Amino acid sequence: MLSGTAYLLLSLLIIAGIGWQLLAEQARQRAVIDRRLGPALSAAPPRAAALTVPDRIAPLLAQAQIEFTTRAVGMAGGLLLLIALSALLAAGPVAALAVMAGVPTALLGWVRRRAQRRVEALIEALPYYIDAVRQMQVVGNSLAQALERALADAPTVVQSYIAPVARRLELGASVADAMQMLAERLRVPEISMLAAAIRTNMRYGGSISAVLLNLANILRERIRIKRELKATISEAKISGRVLIVMPLVAMAALVAMNPDYIDFFLRDPRGHRLAIVAMVLQGLGMLVMRRVMRLTF
């Protein structure tokens, strides 16, 4: 029963992967046709077609500064299917299903960690960039000029995120629209605050320098409070990680003391069911502990 279900799920995943590859190839061909039809785009150097991603994943990829192309997704999907097939032939359908589910989960976790690190670095450097913009404007530059000129001396992480705003300004977009597009793309509260401040000032007027000064102070205060919260809950985080690792360590110790202990879970159908139940419960426990330890501010 378990093997039949695993084979069914594996076949559905393989069909979904083939369908995704066909859709990606169709999108690539449409992109090629659009470049040939557009005179401006046809003169541009060829580049890999970017893959459209769901709205729920797009902000995460934007924060991590990762862009998937049809070719990269196709190669990764083919490699995943090859690994899953090898696991199917070597250890059966349960191992293949674990590979098909585990590799994308691990990739998603890596993207989340990368996005978190880069966003935290951006938030740390953003108040200094806002101060530089304010100083540029005080000496007589317009807001658009201040944003572009302050970007030259900004940290690398700020340049990588704010560079699209500078390009839109060069193409004639307004400052409010360019910053709002960046805020909607990243969905980072600090960037949204900056975009809202600029949009409000552009609509109702007033001194933008005072607004930027207050915003920089608010962001510094948020950073200080977040650091204090992290220091406060650090002990709880360590306790949660110990609770997460403890069942795995206990299992490894039992196998080391009695290697035959694992045979029941590998060869007996009842052991297969119990192993799946244990992994599901362990995964749910890890998700709950991570949710409890997550700091949102």
Stockholm file with secondary structure:
# STOCKHOLM 1.0

chainA/1-297         MLSGTAYLLLSLLIIAGIGWQLLAEQARQRAVIDRRLGPALSAAPPRAAALTVPDRIAPLLAQAQIEFTTRAVGMAGGLLLLIALSALLAAGPVAALAVMAGVPTALLGWVRRRAQRRVEALIEALPYYIDAVRQMQVVGNSLAQALERALADAPTVVQSYIAPVARRLELGASVADAMQMLAERLRVPEISMLAAAIRTNMRYGGSISAVLLNLANILRERIRIKRELKATISEAKISGRVLIVMPLVAMAALVAMNPDYIDFFLRDPRGHRLAIVAMVLQGLGMLVMRRVMRLTF
#=GR chainA/1-297 SS CHHHHHHHHHHHHHHHHHHHHHHHHHHHHHHHHHHHHCHHHHTSCCCCCBCCCCTTTHHHHHHHTCCCBHHHHHHHHHHHHHHHHHHHHHHCHHHHHHHHHHHHHHHHHHHHHHHHHHHHHHHHHHHHHHHHHHHHHHTTCCHHHHHHHHHHTSCHHHHHHHHHHHHHHHTTCCHHHHHHHHHHHHCCHHHHHHHHHHHHHHHHCCCHHHHHHHHHHHHHHHHHHHHHHHHHHHHHHHHHHHHHHHHHHHHHHHHHHCGGGGHHHHHCHHHHHHHHHHHHHHHHHHHHHHHHHCCCC
#=GC SS_cons         CHHHHHHHHHHHHHHHHHHHHHHHHHHHHHHHHHHHHCHHHHTSCCCCCBCCCCTTTHHHHHHHTCCCBHHHHHHHHHHHHHHHHHHHHHHCHHHHHHHHHHHHHHHHHHHHHHHHHHHHHHHHHHHHHHHHHHHHHHTTCCHHHHHHHHHHTSCHHHHHHHHHHHHHHHTTCCHHHHHHHHHHHHCCHHHHHHHHHHHHHHHHCCCHHHHHHHHHHHHHHHHHHHHHHHHHHHHHHHHHHHHHHHHHHHHHHHHHHCGGGGHHHHHCHHHHHHHHHHHHHHHHHHHHHHHHHCCCC
//
